[in-house]
Amino acid sequence: MKEILKKAQQGKYAVGSFNFSTAEILKAIVAAAQELKSPIIVSTSEGEAGFIGMREAAALVEAWREATKLPIILNLDHGKSLEIIKKVVAAGYNAVHFDGSSLPYEKNLAQTNEVVKYIRQVEKTFDREIIVEGELGYLRGASSLHKEKLEIKESDLTSPEQALDFIERTGVDSLAVVIGNAHGVFAAGEEKLHLKRLAEIKEAIGDKAFLVLHGGSGIPAEDVKKAIEMGIAKVNINTELRLAYKAGLDKELAEKPDETTPYKILEHSFEEVKKVVAEKIRMFGSAGKA
């Protein structure tokens, strides 16, 4: 699993992490990746995992791995406790993101350290490889459409010095950084990445960990491509998939209000989500890398 991100880091492309909460969204993500021959990460937040089921999500992903022969990583997105980390690992997830970014630095570091120690023990005991991601900085917003203007403060951004200290003291495989990104899509203000800060972080940490860009929805393509060239190996996309899903569903219900067959009702949603995933895969440069 770590080899997938290592190849991306060395090849200067990124692997897309796409959130799902239903079987047809997962199917659309996989279909796009299969057509473009791309490795992918599929993620569930705690809420999404609660809806679809952790073991159910793992079983679906394993079935798609077997059917497509694609390298697919199943990831927990923004896990808030060691307890939830243990549950998803037991269910069969291959990657975990522990988000202690809202905690004071030392407490974030200490709790992330506990997660890493637990994962390393699981890897040793069961001969499994699991990617551990930590997070530093204040990532604003939520995975939805925001009408207000986005305002990023200097204090929100990840500190290069802390990034190095955090990686060395916890041993995380990946680090989610804040460099002007935010969760969601902001209608009143476009996200703009602080690429200078990214360069400083990359210079400080070298290849000690994979760098992750959360809140990938709504960021200008040019910024995303530059960030990938500068060292981002994983980009998270959720809100744009949700918006595409809803737009497809609204269109189908408006055009055929009397339709009652679920797979027909969801046809537009499936195609719209697939379209967004394909667009992101091409942008990230991972097409043909499976």
PASEBA-1860 file (N, C-alpha, C; in nm, 3 decimals):
! residues 290
1> MKEILKKA> 0.083/-0.121/0.000/0.000/0.000/0.000/0.086/0.126/0.000 ~ 0.191/0.127/0.083/0.278/0.245/0.089/0.353/0.266/-0.043 ~ 0.377/0.155/-0.113/0.447/0.162/-0.241/0.368/0.245/-0.342 ~ 0.234/0.244/-0.331/0.150/0.321/-0.422/0.179/0.471/-0.407 ~ 0.191/0.517/-0.283/0.221/0.658/-0.258/0.367/0.690/-0.287 ~ 0.455/0.593/-0.263/0.597/0.615/-0.291/0.619/0.636/-0.441 ~ 0.551/0.557/-0.523/0.562/0.573/-0.668/0.508/0.709/-0.711 ~ 0.399/0.753/-0.648/0.342/0.884/-0.681/0.440/0.995/-0.645
9> QQGKYAVG> 0.499/0.985/-0.527/0.595/1.086/-0.481/0.714/1.094/-0.575 ~ 0.766/0.979/-0.614/0.883/0.976/-0.702/0.848/1.019/-0.844 ~ 0.727/0.986/-0.889/0.685/1.018/-1.025/0.621/1.155/-1.040 ~ 0.609/1.228/-0.928/0.550/1.363/-0.927/0.407/1.364/-0.981 ~ 0.330/1.265/-0.939/0.186/1.269/-0.961/0.120/1.241/-0.825 ~ -0.010/1.252/-0.817/-0.079/1.229/-0.690/-0.187/1.123/-0.709 ~ -0.214/1.051/-0.602/-0.323/0.954/-0.601/-0.446/1.023/-0.541 ~ -0.557/1.016/-0.611/-0.680/1.077/-0.562/-0.744/0.994/-0.453
17> SFNFSTAE> -0.790/1.062/-0.347/-0.866/0.998/-0.241/-1.009/1.047/-0.253 ~ -1.101/0.957/-0.286/-1.239/0.993/-0.316/-1.333/0.932/-0.212 ~ -1.414/1.017/-0.150/-1.504/0.969/-0.045/-1.630/0.906/-0.104 ~ -1.680/0.806/-0.034/-1.806/0.742/-0.073/-1.887/0.706/0.052 ~ -2.017/0.700/0.035/-2.103/0.656/0.145/-2.209/0.559/0.097 ~ -2.212/0.534/-0.034/-2.307/0.437/-0.091/-2.235/0.350/-0.193 ~ -2.293/0.236/-0.222/-2.231/0.140/-0.314/-2.219/0.195/-0.455 ~ -2.319/0.275/-0.499/-2.311/0.325/-0.637/-2.208/0.437/-0.652
25> ILKAIVAA> -2.183/0.514/-0.547/-2.077/0.615/-0.553/-1.941/0.544/-0.563 ~ -1.923/0.440/-0.482/-1.800/0.361/-0.490/-1.784/0.302/-0.630 ~ -1.892/0.249/-0.685/-1.887/0.189/-0.819/-1.846/0.293/-0.924 ~ -1.898/0.414/-0.913/-1.865/0.521/-1.008/-1.717/0.559/-0.997 ~ -1.665/0.566/-0.875/-1.524/0.598/-0.853/-1.435/0.491/-0.917 ~ -1.467/0.366/-0.889/-1.389/0.255/-0.942/-1.398/0.249/-1.094 ~ -1.517/0.275/-1.149/-1.536/0.270/-1.294/-1.446/0.371/-1.364 ~ -1.436/0.491/-1.309/-1.349/0.594/-1.368/-1.203/0.551/-1.359
33> AQELKSPI> -1.164/0.498/-1.244/-1.025/0.454/-1.226/-0.992/0.338/-1.319 ~ -1.087/0.248/-1.339/-1.064/0.134/-1.426/-1.044/0.178/-1.571 ~ -1.127/0.271/-1.616/-1.115/0.320/-1.753/-0.982/0.391/-1.777 ~ -0.933/0.461/-1.674/-0.809/0.538/-1.687/-0.687/0.464/-1.633 ~ -0.709/0.342/-1.585/-0.599/0.260/-1.533/-0.519/0.336/-1.426 ~ -0.592/0.382/-1.326/-0.531/0.463/-1.221/-0.543/0.396/-1.084 ~ -0.438/0.404/-1.002/-0.454/0.365/-0.861/-0.546/0.465/-0.793 ~ -0.619/0.421/-0.693/-0.708/0.513/-0.622/-0.711/0.482/-0.472
41> IVSTSEGE> -0.748/0.584/-0.397/-0.780/0.568/-0.256/-0.928/0.598/-0.243 ~ -1.002/0.512/-0.178/-1.144/0.539/-0.152/-1.160/0.554/-0.002 ~ -1.230/0.658/0.039/-1.233/0.695/0.180/-1.375/0.707/0.233 ~ -1.387/0.679/0.362/-1.511/0.709/0.433/-1.476/0.792/0.556 ~ -1.553/0.896/0.580/-1.543/0.968/0.706/-1.608/0.881/0.814 ~ -1.604/0.924/0.938/-1.671/0.849/1.043/-1.821/0.839/1.014 ~ -1.880/0.950/0.968/-2.023/0.951/0.937/-2.057/0.862/0.820 ~ -1.975/0.867/0.716/-1.997/0.784/0.597/-1.981/0.636/0.630
49> AGFIGMRE> -1.880/0.605/0.713/-1.859/0.466/0.755/-1.975/0.417/0.839 ~ -2.031/0.506/0.921/-2.145/0.469/1.002/-2.268/0.437/0.919 ~ -2.280/0.505/0.803/-2.395/0.483/0.717/-2.382/0.354/0.636 ~ -2.270/0.338/0.567/-2.255/0.221/0.479/-2.211/0.097/0.556 ~ -2.145/0.118/0.671/-2.092/0.007/0.750/-1.944/-0.014/0.721 ~ -1.864/-0.029/0.824/-1.720/-0.043/0.805/-1.684/-0.175/0.738 ~ -1.736/-0.284/0.789/-1.708/-0.415/0.729/-1.768/-0.425/0.589 ~ -1.884/-0.363/0.573/-1.949/-0.364/0.442/-1.865/-0.287/0.340
57> AAALVEAW> -1.811/-0.171/0.383/-1.725/-0.092/0.294/-1.601/-0.171/0.255 ~ -1.540/-0.238/0.353/-1.420/-0.317/0.326/-1.451/-0.433/0.231 ~ -1.566/-0.497/0.249/-1.603/-0.610/0.163/-1.628/-0.564/0.020 ~ -1.694/-0.449/0.004/-1.720/-0.395/-0.129/-1.589/-0.360/-0.200 ~ -1.499/-0.296/-0.127/-1.370/-0.257/-0.187/-1.290/-0.381/-0.226 ~ -1.289/-0.482/-0.141/-1.217/-0.605/-0.173/-1.275/-0.671/-0.298 ~ -1.407/-0.667/-0.311/-1.472/-0.723/-0.430/-1.430/-0.648/-0.556 ~ -1.421/-0.515/-0.548/-1.379/-0.436/-0.664/-1.231/-0.456/-0.694
65> REATKLPI> -1.148/-0.474/-0.591/-1.007/-0.504/-0.614/-0.993/-0.633/-0.695 ~ -1.068/-0.733/-0.652/-1.061/-0.864/-0.717/-1.113/-0.856/-0.860 ~ -1.220/-0.780/-0.881/-1.283/-0.772/-1.013/-1.200/-0.692/-1.113 ~ -1.135/-0.585/-1.064/-1.065/-0.493/-1.154/-0.914/-0.511/-1.156 ~ -0.859/-0.575/-1.052/-0.714/-0.590/-1.033/-0.645/-0.455/-1.015 ~ -0.722/-0.355/-0.976/-0.666/-0.222/-0.953/-0.606/-0.212/-0.813 ~ -0.501/-0.132/-0.794/-0.453/-0.102/-0.659/-0.549/-0.002/-0.594 ~ -0.627/-0.048/-0.499/-0.727/0.037/-0.432/-0.700/0.035/-0.282
73> ILNLDHGK> -0.679/0.151/-0.224/-0.659/0.166/-0.080/-0.790/0.211/-0.017 ~ -0.830/0.146/0.092/-0.949/0.188/0.167/-0.903/0.264/0.291 ~ -0.947/0.389/0.302/-0.895/0.481/0.402/-1.005/0.538/0.492 ~ -0.973/0.553/0.619/-1.060/0.628/0.710/-1.020/0.774/0.703 ~ -1.115/0.861/0.674/-1.089/1.004/0.660/-1.130/1.077/0.788 ~ -1.038/1.151/0.846/-1.064/1.233/0.966/-1.117/1.151/1.084 ~ -1.046/1.044/1.115/-1.078/0.971/1.238/-1.039/1.056/1.358 ~ -1.125/1.061/1.458/-1.103/1.152/1.571/-1.056/1.082/1.699
81> SLEIIKKV> -1.049/0.949/1.698/-1.010/0.879/1.820/-0.942/0.747/1.788 ~ -0.866/0.696/1.883/-0.803/0.565/1.868/-0.910/0.457/1.861 ~ -1.020/0.479/1.929/-1.130/0.381/1.930/-1.184/0.356/1.789 ~ -1.209/0.464/1.713/-1.261/0.448/1.577/-1.153/0.388/1.487 ~ -1.026/0.424/1.511/-0.915/0.368/1.434/-0.913/0.216/1.451 ~ -0.927/0.170/1.574/-0.926/0.025/1.601/-1.040/-0.045/1.529 ~ -1.155/0.018/1.524/-1.272/-0.044/1.459/-1.252/-0.060/1.309 ~ -1.199/0.045/1.243/-1.183/0.035/1.097/-1.070/-0.062/1.061
89> VAAGYNAV> -0.967/-0.067/1.144/-0.858/-0.162/1.119/-0.911/-0.304/1.130 ~ -0.992/-0.330/1.232/-1.052/-0.463/1.248/-1.145/-0.497/1.132 ~ -1.206/-0.394/1.073/-1.298/-0.416/0.961/-1.223/-0.445/0.831 ~ -1.095/-0.404/0.823/-1.017/-0.434/0.704/-0.966/-0.314/0.626 ~ -0.971/-0.194/0.685/-0.919/-0.075/0.617/-0.767/-0.085/0.604 ~ -0.712/-0.026/0.496/-0.567/-0.030/0.469/-0.496/0.098/0.509 ~ -0.572/0.203/0.541/-0.513/0.332/0.575/-0.602/0.405/0.674 ~ -0.540/0.481/0.763/-0.616/0.557/0.862/-0.561/0.699/0.871
97> HFDGSSLP> -0.651/0.793/0.880/-0.615/0.933/0.899/-0.664/0.973/1.038 ~ -0.571/0.996/1.129/-0.608/1.048/1.260/-0.596/1.199/1.257 ~ -0.707/1.267/1.283/-0.709/1.413/1.278/-0.715/1.471/1.419 ~ -0.598/1.506/1.469/-0.592/1.573/1.599/-0.558/1.719/1.585 ~ -0.584/1.775/1.466/-0.542/1.912/1.436/-0.612/2.018/1.521 ~ -0.728/1.985/1.577/-0.799/2.082/1.661/-0.743/2.086/1.804 ~ -0.656/1.991/1.836/-0.598/1.982/1.970/-0.473/2.071/1.981 ~ -0.434/2.110/2.103/-0.305/2.177/2.120/-0.195/2.088/2.063
105> YEKNLAQT> -0.088/2.148/2.014/0.015/2.074/1.941/0.065/1.949/2.014 ~ 0.104/1.964/2.140/0.161/1.850/2.214/0.058/1.739/2.233 ~ -0.069/1.776/2.251/-0.173/1.675/2.268/-0.200/1.603/2.135 ~ -0.199/1.679/2.026/-0.213/1.620/1.893/-0.100/1.521/1.869 ~ 0.020/1.563/1.902/0.137/1.479/1.883/0.126/1.350/1.967 ~ 0.086/1.365/2.092/0.077/1.249/2.182/-0.028/1.150/2.135 ~ -0.146/1.199/2.095/-0.253/1.109/2.051/-0.221/1.044/1.917 ~ -0.157/1.120/1.827/-0.114/1.063/1.699/-0.011/0.954/1.724
113> NEVVKYIR> 0.077/0.977/1.819/0.179/0.879/1.855/0.115/0.749/1.902 ~ 0.007/0.758/1.980/-0.065/0.639/2.026/-0.121/0.560/1.908 ~ -0.177/0.634/1.811/-0.234/0.569/1.693/-0.125/0.497/1.614 ~ -0.012/0.565/1.594/0.099/0.505/1.518/0.150/0.379/1.588 ~ 0.167/0.384/1.719/0.215/0.268/1.794/0.119/0.151/1.779 ~ -0.011/0.180/1.786/-0.112/0.074/1.770/-0.104/0.012/1.630 ~ -0.096/0.097/1.528/-0.091/0.048/1.390/0.035/-0.036/1.366 ~ 0.148/0.010/1.417/0.273/-0.065/1.397/0.265/-0.204/1.463
121> QVEKTFDR> 0.196/-0.211/1.576/0.179/-0.341/1.643/0.089/-0.433/1.561 ~ -0.018/-0.376/1.504/-0.107/-0.454/1.417/-0.030/-0.506/1.296 ~ 0.050/-0.418/1.236/0.130/-0.458/1.119/0.222/-0.575/1.152 ~ 0.284/-0.566/1.269/0.379/-0.670/1.311/0.307/-0.800/1.344 ~ 0.196/-0.789/1.415/0.124/-0.908/1.461/0.056/-0.983/1.347 ~ -0.007/-0.908/1.256/-0.087/-0.971/1.151/-0.025/-0.961/1.012 ~ 0.098/-0.914/1.004/0.169/-0.900/0.876/0.084/-0.823/0.775 ~ 0.033/-0.709/0.819/-0.048/-0.619/0.735/0.023/-0.486/0.724
129> EIIVEGEL> 0.010/-0.423/0.609/0.066/-0.288/0.592/-0.048/-0.187/0.595 ~ -0.039/-0.091/0.685/-0.143/0.011/0.701/-0.079/0.149/0.700 ~ -0.130/0.237/0.619/-0.078/0.373/0.610/-0.139/0.458/0.721 ~ -0.054/0.533/0.792/-0.101/0.622/0.899/-0.077/0.767/0.859 ~ -0.184/0.845/0.863/-0.176/0.988/0.828/-0.211/1.074/0.949 ~ -0.128/1.175/0.972/-0.157/1.272/1.076/-0.194/1.405/1.012 ~ -0.225/1.505/1.094/-0.264/1.636/1.039/-0.216/1.749/1.128 ~ -0.168/1.854/1.063/-0.121/1.974/1.133/-0.176/2.099/1.064
137> GYLRGASS> -0.223/2.194/1.143/-0.279/2.318/1.088/-0.429/2.321/1.109 ~ -0.490/2.436/1.083/-0.635/2.452/1.102/-0.704/2.453/0.967 ~ -0.773/2.344/0.934/-0.842/2.330/0.806/-0.987/2.374/0.823 ~ -1.019/2.490/0.763/-1.152/2.547/0.779/-1.256/2.477/0.691 ~ -1.385/2.504/0.720/-1.494/2.457/0.636/-1.543/2.317/0.668 ~ -1.638/2.271/0.584/-1.695/2.136/0.592/-1.726/2.093/0.450 ~ -1.750/1.965/0.430/-1.769/1.910/0.294/-1.907/1.944/0.238 ~ -1.924/2.071/0.203/-2.051/2.118/0.148/-2.026/2.246/0.068
145> LHKEKLEI> -2.131/2.303/0.013/-2.121/2.429/-0.061/-2.138/2.545/0.036 ~ -2.040/2.637/0.039/-2.044/2.750/0.132/-2.073/2.879/0.055 ~ -2.162/2.960/0.107/-2.195/3.088/0.043/-2.104/3.200/0.091 ~ -2.047/3.182/0.210/-1.961/3.286/0.265/-1.823/3.282/0.198 ~ -1.751/3.393/0.210/-1.616/3.402/0.153/-1.517/3.331/0.244 ~ -1.422/3.262/0.183/-1.320/3.193/0.260/-1.210/3.290/0.301 ~ -1.175/3.286/0.429/-1.064/3.368/0.480/-0.966/3.278/0.554 ~ -0.847/3.269/0.502/-0.742/3.188/0.564/-0.646/3.279/0.640
153> KESDLTSP> -0.621/3.247/0.767/-0.528/3.325/0.847/-0.389/3.261/0.844 ~ -0.290/3.342/0.865/-0.152/3.292/0.869/-0.137/3.183/0.974 ~ -0.208/3.199/1.086/-0.199/3.102/1.195/-0.263/2.968/1.160 ~ -0.345/2.965/1.055/-0.407/2.839/1.011/-0.305/2.746/0.946 ~ -0.204/2.804/0.883/-0.112/2.727/0.799/-0.020/2.636/0.881 ~ 0.017/2.526/0.820/0.109/2.431/0.883/0.248/2.492/0.892 ~ 0.309/2.479/1.009/0.445/2.529/1.030/0.546/2.425/0.979 ~ 0.642/2.466/0.895/0.744/2.372/0.847/0.824/2.309/0.961
161> EQALDFIE> 0.858/2.389/1.061/0.936/2.338/1.174/0.856/2.235/1.253 ~ 0.727/2.266/1.277/0.642/2.171/1.349/0.619/2.045/1.267 ~ 0.608/2.061/1.136/0.585/1.945/1.048/0.699/1.844/1.064 ~ 0.822/1.894/1.062/0.937/1.805/1.077/0.938/1.741/1.215 ~ 0.917/1.822/1.318/0.915/1.771/1.456/0.806/1.666/1.472 ~ 0.689/1.693/1.417/0.573/1.604/1.428/0.603/1.468/1.363 ~ 0.656/1.471/1.242/0.687/1.348/1.168/0.793/1.267/1.240 ~ 0.897/1.334/1.289/1.006/1.263/1.355/0.963/1.203/1.489
169> RTGVDSLA> 0.873/1.272/1.560/0.833/1.224/1.693/0.716/1.126/1.691 ~ 0.643/1.121/1.580/0.529/1.028/1.573/0.556/0.910/1.480 ~ 0.632/0.933/1.373/0.656/0.827/1.277/0.541/0.805/1.180 ~ 0.457/0.907/1.158/0.348/0.893/1.061/0.404/0.872/0.921 ~ 0.326/0.802/0.839/0.365/0.781/0.699/0.332/0.902/0.614 ~ 0.220/0.969/0.647/0.169/1.082/0.567/0.132/1.196/0.659 ~ 0.138/1.317/0.605/0.098/1.434/0.682/0.007/1.523/0.599 ~ -0.113/1.546/0.651/-0.206/1.639/0.588/-0.169/1.780/0.632
177> VVIGNAHG> -0.148/1.868/0.535/-0.102/2.004/0.564/-0.208/2.107/0.525 ~ -0.201/2.221/0.588/-0.290/2.334/0.555/-0.204/2.441/0.489 ~ -0.234/2.468/0.363/-0.155/2.565/0.285/-0.249/2.656/0.204 ~ -0.364/2.689/0.267/-0.464/2.770/0.197/-0.585/2.690/0.154 ~ -0.578/2.559/0.169/-0.690/2.471/0.136/-0.794/2.472/0.247 ~ -0.916/2.432/0.214/-1.026/2.426/0.311/-1.126/2.322/0.264 ~ -1.205/2.270/0.358/-1.308/2.174/0.321/-1.424/2.244/0.252 ~ -1.476/2.182/0.148/-1.594/2.235/0.081/-1.560/2.318/-0.042
185> VFAAGEEK> -1.666/2.371/-0.104/-1.654/2.460/-0.219/-1.710/2.595/-0.178 ~ -1.632/2.701/-0.198/-1.672/2.835/-0.154/-1.716/2.917/-0.274 ~ -1.847/2.943/-0.282/-1.904/3.015/-0.397/-1.858/3.160/-0.401 ~ -1.832/3.217/-0.285/-1.800/3.360/-0.280/-1.650/3.389/-0.281 ~ -1.569/3.286/-0.282/-1.425/3.311/-0.280/-1.346/3.187/-0.314 ~ -1.267/3.194/-0.417/-1.190/3.080/-0.464/-1.074/3.052/-0.371 ~ -1.050/2.923/-0.346/-0.934/2.884/-0.266/-0.806/2.910/-0.345 ~ -0.705/2.955/-0.275/-0.576/2.983/-0.338/-0.467/2.924/-0.249
193> LHLKRLAE> -0.387/2.836/-0.304/-0.286/2.770/-0.224/-0.164/2.859/-0.200 ~ -0.108/2.848/-0.080/0.015/2.918/-0.044/0.131/2.826/-0.082 ~ 0.169/2.831/-0.206/0.270/2.738/-0.257/0.408/2.761/-0.196 ~ 0.434/2.884/-0.156/0.562/2.914/-0.090/0.571/2.837/0.042 ~ 0.459/2.831/0.116/0.458/2.757/0.242/0.476/2.607/0.215 ~ 0.414/2.557/0.109/0.432/2.416/0.073/0.579/2.387/0.044 ~ 0.644/2.476/-0.029/0.786/2.458/-0.061/0.870/2.454/0.066 ~ 0.835/2.538/0.163/0.908/2.542/0.290/0.888/2.412/0.369
201> IKEAIGDK> 0.765/2.362/0.367/0.736/2.236/0.437/0.813/2.121/0.373 ~ 0.809/2.116/0.240/0.878/2.009/0.168/1.028/2.014/0.191 ~ 1.083/2.133/0.193/1.227/2.149/0.218/1.262/2.100/0.358 ~ 1.172/2.127/0.454/1.198/2.089/0.593/1.191/1.938/0.613 ~ 1.094/1.873/0.552/1.073/1.730/0.581/1.138/1.636/0.479 ~ 1.173/1.687/0.361/1.232/1.600/0.259/1.136/1.489/0.221 ~ 1.185/1.365/0.223/1.101/1.249/0.190/1.066/1.167/0.313 ~ 1.063/1.232/0.429/1.034/1.161/0.554/0.888/1.117/0.564
209> AFLVLHGG> 0.799/1.183/0.488/0.656/1.146/0.489/0.592/1.193/0.360 ~ 0.480/1.131/0.326/0.403/1.173/0.209/0.318/1.294/0.248 ~ 0.312/1.394/0.162/0.231/1.513/0.190/0.093/1.498/0.128 ~ -0.008/1.539/0.204/-0.148/1.521/0.165/-0.219/1.655/0.161 ~ -0.300/1.674/0.056/-0.381/1.795/0.042/-0.527/1.759/0.062 ~ -0.582/1.800/0.176/-0.725/1.781/0.202/-0.802/1.899/0.142 ~ -0.933/1.883/0.131/-1.016/1.992/0.078/-0.983/2.022/-0.067 ~ -0.956/1.918/-0.146/-0.917/1.938/-0.285/-1.027/1.994/-0.374
217> SGIPAEDV> -1.152/1.983/-0.330/-1.264/2.036/-0.408/-1.258/2.189/-0.413 ~ -1.273/2.246/-0.533/-1.281/2.391/-0.546/-1.149/2.463/-0.561 ~ -1.037/2.392/-0.550/-0.907/2.457/-0.569/-0.877/2.465/-0.719 ~ -0.827/2.580/-0.768/-0.796/2.592/-0.910/-0.701/2.481/-0.956 ~ -0.727/2.427/-1.075/-0.648/2.316/-1.128/-0.499/2.350/-1.135 ~ -0.469/2.474/-1.172/-0.329/2.515/-1.184/-0.256/2.504/-1.051 ~ -0.323/2.545/-0.943/-0.264/2.536/-0.809/-0.242/2.390/-0.769 ~ -0.341/2.306/-0.797/-0.331/2.165/-0.761/-0.214/2.100/-0.833
225> KKAIEMGI> -0.202/2.127/-0.962/-0.092/2.069/-1.042/0.043/2.115/-0.990 ~ 0.055/2.242/-0.954/0.182/2.294/-0.901/0.214/2.229/-0.767 ~ 0.111/2.212/-0.685/0.130/2.150/-0.553/0.179/2.006/-0.567 ~ 0.127/1.936/-0.666/0.169/1.798/-0.691/0.313/1.794/-0.737 ~ 0.349/1.885/-0.825/0.489/1.893/-0.872/0.584/1.922/-0.756 ~ 0.533/1.993/-0.654/0.616/2.033/-0.541/0.618/1.929/-0.428 ~ 0.542/1.819/-0.445/0.553/1.713/-0.344/0.425/1.655/-0.289 ~ 0.308/1.709/-0.322/0.183/1.650/-0.274/0.163/1.515/-0.343
233> AKVNINTE> 0.141/1.409/-0.264/0.128/1.274/-0.320/-0.015/1.221/-0.312 ~ -0.101/1.288/-0.238/-0.240/1.244/-0.221/-0.329/1.367/-0.213 ~ -0.439/1.366/-0.289/-0.533/1.478/-0.287/-0.673/1.424/-0.255 ~ -0.737/1.482/-0.154/-0.870/1.437/-0.112/-0.982/1.515/-0.181 ~ -1.079/1.441/-0.233/-1.196/1.500/-0.299/-1.323/1.441/-0.239 ~ -1.411/1.528/-0.192/-1.539/1.481/-0.138/-1.654/1.570/-0.184 ~ -1.645/1.700/-0.156/-1.758/1.790/-0.182/-1.802/1.788/-0.328 ~ -1.706/1.790/-0.421/-1.744/1.791/-0.563/-1.819/1.664/-0.602
241> LRLAYKAG> -1.787/1.553/-0.537/-1.860/1.429/-0.563/-2.003/1.440/-0.509 ~ -2.018/1.498/-0.392/-2.152/1.516/-0.333/-2.238/1.608/-0.419 ~ -2.178/1.716/-0.466/-2.252/1.811/-0.550/-2.292/1.747/-0.683 ~ -2.200/1.668/-0.740/-2.229/1.600/-0.866/-2.339/1.497/-0.848 ~ -2.334/1.425/-0.739/-2.435/1.324/-0.709/-2.574/1.388/-0.697 ~ -2.580/1.498/-0.622/-2.708/1.566/-0.602/-2.761/1.627/-0.732 ~ -2.671/1.686/-0.811/-2.713/1.746/-0.938/-2.771/1.640/-1.031 ~ -2.708/1.523/-1.036/-2.757/1.415/-1.119/-2.892/1.364/-1.071
249> LDKELAEK> -2.907/1.355/-0.941/-3.033/1.308/-0.884/-3.145/1.408/-0.908 ~ -3.116/1.537/-0.889/-3.216/1.642/-0.914/-3.262/1.640/-1.060 ~ -3.167/1.621/-1.150/-3.199/1.619/-1.293/-3.290/1.502/-1.326 ~ -3.259/1.385/-1.275/-3.338/1.265/-1.304/-3.480/1.278/-1.249 ~ -3.490/1.327/-1.126/-3.622/1.340/-1.063/-3.707/1.445/-1.133 ~ -3.640/1.551/-1.184/-3.714/1.656/-1.257/-3.761/1.605/-1.393 ~ -3.676/1.526/-1.459/-3.711/1.477/-1.593/-3.810/1.361/-1.589 ~ -3.799/1.277/-1.486/-3.884/1.158/-1.477/-3.940/1.144/-1.335
257> PDETTPYK> -4.033/1.231/-1.300/-4.085/1.230/-1.163/-4.161/1.103/-1.125 ~ -4.204/1.026/-1.223/-4.280/0.904/-1.194/-4.194/0.778/-1.192 ~ -4.064/0.794/-1.218/-3.975/0.678/-1.218/-3.960/0.622/-1.077 ~ -3.968/0.491/-1.064/-3.956/0.428/-0.932/-3.844/0.324/-0.925 ~ -3.780/0.294/-1.038/-3.673/0.195/-1.039/-3.543/0.259/-0.990 ~ -3.490/0.214/-0.875/-3.373/0.282/-0.816/-3.254/0.296/-0.909 ~ -3.216/0.190/-0.983/-3.096/0.202/-1.066/-3.116/0.298/-1.182 ~ -3.240/0.319/-1.222/-3.268/0.418/-1.326/-3.266/0.560/-1.268
265> ILEHSFEE> -3.319/0.574/-1.148/-3.319/0.704/-1.081/-3.175/0.751/-1.056 ~ -3.086/0.657/-1.026/-2.948/0.691/-0.990/-2.852/0.697/-1.108 ~ -2.902/0.675/-1.229/-2.815/0.670/-1.346/-2.739/0.800/-1.369 ~ -2.808/0.914/-1.362/-2.743/1.044/-1.381/-2.640/1.070/-1.271 ~ -2.675/1.036/-1.147/-2.583/1.056/-1.035/-2.455/0.977/-1.055 ~ -2.471/0.852/-1.097/-2.356/0.766/-1.122/-2.264/0.828/-1.228 ~ -2.321/0.873/-1.338/-2.242/0.928/-1.448/-2.174/1.059/-1.409 ~ -2.244/1.143/-1.332/-2.186/1.271/-1.290/-2.070/1.251/-1.195
273> VKKVVAEK> -2.084/1.159/-1.100/-1.974/1.130/-1.007/-1.855/1.073/-1.084 ~ -1.881/0.979/-1.173/-1.776/0.919/-1.255/-1.701/1.024/-1.335 ~ -1.774/1.122/-1.388/-1.714/1.229/-1.468/-1.617/1.313/-1.384 ~ -1.658/1.347/-1.262/-1.573/1.426/-1.173/-1.446/1.349/-1.138 ~ -1.461/1.221/-1.103/-1.345/1.139/-1.066/-1.246/1.129/-1.182 ~ -1.298/1.107/-1.303/-1.210/1.097/-1.421/-1.134/1.228/-1.443 ~ -1.204/1.339/-1.427/-1.141/1.471/-1.444/-1.028/1.490/-1.343 ~ -1.051/1.448/-1.218/-0.949/1.464/-1.113/-0.830/1.371/-1.137
281> IRMFGSAG> -0.857/1.249/-1.179/-0.748/1.154/-1.207/-0.655/1.211/-1.313 ~ -0.713/1.267/-1.418/-0.632/1.327/-1.524/-0.552/1.446/-1.468 ~ -0.617/1.527/-1.387/-0.550/1.644/-1.328/-0.434/1.603/-1.238 ~ -0.453/1.496/-1.162/-0.351/1.451/-1.067/-0.235/1.378/-1.136 ~ -0.255/1.339/-1.261/-0.150/1.272/-1.336/-0.135/1.123/-1.307 ~ -0.237/1.062/-1.246/-0.225/0.920/-1.208/-0.282/0.824/-1.312 ~ -0.340/0.876/-1.421/-0.391/0.790/-1.528/-0.277/0.706/-1.586 ~ -0.304/0.577/-1.603/-0.203/0.487/-1.659/-0.099/0.440/-1.559
289> KA> -0.114/0.475/-1.430/-0.013/0.440/-1.330/-0.048/0.314/-1.250 ~ -0.162/0.253/-1.279/-0.203/0.134/-1.203/-0.113/0.015/-1.236
END
